[in-house]
């Protein structure tokens, strides 16, 4: 799993259908379809209740990222 922060150019607002998911401590994985779901997941992650992961599809492979820059995730999803 790669780090969104270390990638330096993670496409939070990409039109390539980035798949965001929330992972809870009990192993439950929920796909985040709506802005509200992403906002709720961001608040949960900031509170330490869950983590956000995302799949960035590429031409030859898809990579899994931990969204570890929650401030940028929030800004890119809601402020712009």
N, C-alpha and C positions, 0 to 999 in steps of 0.2 A: 504494500500500500504506500502510495506516495503522499507527500504533504502539499496542500494547496499553497501554503505560505512559501515553501521552498521552490515551488514551480515558478513563482514570480509573475506569471502571466496567466493564471487560471481564468478561463472564460466564464465567469459567473453568469453573464448575460448572453451567452452564445446562442445562436439560432440553431446550433447543431444538436439540440435535444439532450442537453446534459441531464442525466437522471440523478436527482437528489433524493437521499433516503435518511431517515432518522433511525439510529441504533440505540436501543435502551440497554441498561445493564443486564436485564434478564435475557437478552439476545433477540428481542423482537425487532424486526426490521420493517419499517413502513415507508413506502414511496411517497414523496411529497409532490403532489400534483398542483396545488394552488399556492398563490402568494401567502394566504393566511396560514396554510400548513407550514410553509417555509419560515414565516415569522414566528409561529409558535415553537417550531423546532429550534430556531436560533435562540429564543429566550430560554428554552430548556437546556440547550448546550451551554449557554453562558452561565446558567445556574448549576452546571455540573450534573444535570439529570440525564443527559443523553449525549450522543455525538452525532455529527452530520457527516455522511460520506456521499461521494458522488462518483459516477462513472462518466469519464470523458471519452466518447467514442472517437476512434481514429480510423484511418484508411485500412490499416492492416491489423490493428489490435485496439482494444479498449482498456484504459487504465483506471484503477480504483484510487480515489483520493480521499484522505481525511480532510475535512474542511476545518482547518486549525487557525484560520484568520477570520474569526467570526465578525469582527468589526467591518472588514472589507466585504464579506458576504452580505451583511445587513445593508451596508451602503449601496452596493451594486444592485441589490434586489429592491430596495425601498426608497432610497433617496433620489436616485437619478431619474 
